[in-house]
Structure formats: structure tokens, C-alpha cells
Amino acid sequence: MIGILFLVGGGFYFLAQTLRTNLPSNGGGKPALTFNVSYPSTVKMNQNFTINFAIANPTTYTANGTAIQTSTLFQDFKVTTSTHQIVGNVIMVGQVPSGTTVVSVGLTAPQRPGAYAYSITLTFIGASQPIPQQISISVTG
């Protein structure tokens, strides 16, 4: 009986050692994200267009709970398509691994001309503060 316990314990020890050396370790680090927004600066009333959010993660750590807060953008511009789930004015991105993640949202311009400006922020779990971007779209007749 004691021999079986030693064999099982040894098996768990070697399994743990294998997992420790073959799985990436956080090492106490955290992701450091940046993002850019690309969109047309001028659109016509009722015009369909796409806005892209490129989120760059130059680290080897995955950012969790990533979200893009769009202020009141989706109250003024109607969402037609999206690569990620939208809840209210928040795009739920989720995990952002190393590299670049692109979020695309199809929008329709409002039926009234005007200048529209928004503060867009990127957040993720462990971020010291939200990452802001300013956008402005002019809607013409």
C-alpha cells in the first residue's frame, strides 16, 4: 500500500514538472495594450461604413476581460454588423493574445448632418488605467 502511494505521488510530481516546463508562465508579468481606431472622417447621411479598432499586444501575456467603451457612438450611429458582441455602448472583446486583434463594427450614419465627437476607451483586467482615443466624424447631407 505504501509503495502504491509513493508511485502515485511520484507520478503526480513528474506530471507537475512536465506541465511547469511546457506551459508558458506568467512570471508576474502583465500585458501592455495599445489601440488605434480607423474610420472615415466624413460620411453622408444614412451611409454605411466600417470602424476598425486594432488592439496591439506586444507582450507574451494574454489580456483578459478586454472591452472597448464607445461613449454614445452607438446611440448616434446604428450598428449593422460586428465581429464581437456589443452590450449597450461596450464592445466585449474578451481575450487579447500576443499580436494584433482587430474589431470591426459596421455602422449607419444618422439622418441628420453634424459633427460627432467621442472619447473611446480600451480597458482590460489588470490595466492601471483605461487607454483613451478621440474620434470625430462629420456627417454631411
C-alpha positions, -999 to 999 in steps of 0.1 A, spaced: 0 0 0 28 24 9 45 15 -24 14 24 -44 12 58 -26 48 65 -35 42 56 -71 11 78 -74 29 107 -56 59 103 -79 36 103 -110 19 135 -98 53 151 -92 66 143 -127 33 154 -143 36 187 -124 72 191 -135 63 184 -172 34 209 -171 56 235 -154 83 233 -181 60 230 -211 33 256 -203 40 293 -206 44 310 -172 31 344 -164 62 352 -143 44 380 -127 42 400 -159 11 415 -175 0 426 -209 5 462 -222 -21 470 -248 -23 499 -273 -50 505 -298 -58 526 -329 -92 535 -344 -96 537 -382 -128 552 -396 -138 577 -423 -137 613 -410 -167 623 -432 -197 603 -442 -231 611 -458 -264 608 -440 -276 572 -439 -243 560 -454 -230 526 -442 -193 524 -432 -169 504 -410 -150 514 -380 -120 493 -370 -103 490 -336 -68 475 -339 -56 463 -304 -19 456 -302 -4 433 -275 34 433 -279 38 411 -248 36 373 -244 8 377 -219 -29 374 -228 -51 404 -217 -84 392 -202 -117 409 -199 -108 434 -227 -136 458 -236 -140 490 -257 -162 517 -242 -176 537 -271 -193 566 -252 -225 574 -270 -213 564 -305 -239 536 -309 -267 559 -298 -260 582 -328 -248 557 -353 -267 525 -359 -248 492 -356 -253 469 -386 -226 443 -380 -199 435 -355 -171 409 -352 -176 410 -314 -206 411 -291 -219 446 -282 -237 453 -249 -251 488 -248 -221 511 -257 -195 484 -249 -178 461 -273 -169 429 -254 -136 418 -269 -126 392 -242 -91 378 -245 -64 395 -265 -34 373 -271 0 384 -282 -1 402 -316 -29 423 -331 -66 418 -327 -89 437 -350 -125 445 -340 -147 457 -369 -181 473 -365 -204 482 -394 -224 514 -388 -250 535 -405 -247 573 -402 -276 592 -387 -303 610 -408 -291 644 -397 -259 663 -406 -235 674 -379 -201 669 -362 -199 640 -338 -170 635 -314 -164 607 -289 -139 595 -264 -133 558 -269 -115 538 -241 -99 504 -240 -99 485 -207 -88 451 -196 -83 433 -163 -51 445 -147 -49 477 -166 -36 506 -145 -59 530 -163 -82 530 -194 -65 537 -227 -83 566 -245 -87 576 -281 -106 605 -295 -126 602 -327 -147 627 -347 -170 620 -376 -186 647 -398 -220 637 -413 -229 657 -444 -262 660 -464 
